[in-house]
Amino acid sequence: MSLFDRQPPVVWISRVALAFVWIYQGIVPKLVCQSPVELGLLAHLGPLYGFMCSVMGYGEMLFGLLILLSPWRWPFLLNIAAMLSLLGFVSLHEPGLLTEAFNPVSLNAAVIALSVIAFISMRKPAA
């Protein structure tokens, strides 16, 4: 029996949902169809924003896999910190996005809630 077999179903549901969000957000708007909104946000980071978009896409995919496959609880805390940081970045640089349909506020709130649920629900491994 592995560590993952001992996790409650709510942890697996949270893991799969969070991994899907990160992997999808890494692949679709950053690698496959570089979104003008994504590129506009990343333009605030400097002249290499097109390159940064691809790097971030791959990073988000890897982070999604970490959340899905990691036996540790800390990736959920890192996820919460990332969501709050990204929300702050959007609020500072593109505040108009906060009022759009399917905006960063609602997405980040759901992602943070799933992270809190998974973090609290994970059982510590037996020694």
N, C-alpha and C positions, 0 to 999 in steps of 0.2 A: 504494500500500500504506500503510495507516495504522499507527499505533503499536500498535493492538490486534491487528492481523494478525500482528505479530511476537512476540506473547506465547505461551508454551507452553500447551498445553491445561490443565495443572494450575492455571494462574493463572485461566483462565476458569471452570473448575469451582469453584474457591474463590470467585471473584467472585459467581457465580450463587448458590451456597449461602449465602454471607454476606448478599447482598442480599435473598434470600428470607427469611432469619431476621429481619433488621431491618424489612423491609417488613411481613411478617406480624405481628411483635410490635408494630408501630406501628398497624396497622389493626385486627386482631381484638380483643386484650384492652384496647385503649385507646380506639378510636373506635367500633367496631361493637357490641361487647358489653363495656362497661367492667367489667372483672374486679374482683370484690371484693378479691382479693389485691393487684392493682395499686393500687386506691384505698386499701387499707390501708397499703401501703408509702408512697404519696405523701402520706398524711395527716400523715406526719412532717415534711413540708415546709411545712405551714401551712394556713390556712383556704381557700386557693384550690386545693386539691388536685384537685377535679373539673375545673377549668379547666386546671390543669397537666397532667392526664392527657391531655387533647386536644392541648395544645401539644406534649407529648412524643411523642404518636402521630405528629403531622405531622413532627416533627423526626426521628424514627426512620425514617419513610418516605423523607425527603430524604437521610438518611445512607446508607440502603440504595442509593439511586440513585447517590450519590457513589461508593460502593464499586464498584458495577457499571460505571459509565461513566467514572470518572476515569482519566487516563493516569498518575497519580502513585502512588508507593509509600507516601507518608505517611498516607493514610487507613487503611492496615492497622495502622500503629503507633498511630494514634488509636483504632482499634477495640480493640486490646489494652489500652490505657490505660482505655478506657470499660468494658470487661468486668471488669477488675480493680477499678475504682472501684465499679461496680454490685455486684459480689460483696461488696466491703467494706461497702457500704451495707446490703445485705440481711443480712449477717452481724451487723451492729451492731443493726439495728432489728427484724428478723424471723428470728432464727437457726433457728427451727423449720422454716422453708422448706428449709433445707439438707439435711434428711433425707427430704423428700418424694420421690415418684416424679417423674422428669423434672425434677429440681431445678436451681437455678442453678449448682451446682458442675459438673455434667456438661455442661450447655448451654454455660456459659462456657468450659470446658476445650476443647470441640470448636470453638467459635468462635475462640478464641485460637490453636489449632493450625492452623486454616485460614488465619488471618491471617499466621502465621509462614511457612507454606508459600508463600503468595502473595508475601509480601514478599521472601523469599529467591529465589524462582523468577523474579521479574520481571527482565527485561533492561532495562538502562538504554538510553534512546533514543540512536541514533547521532547524532553531532553533524553 
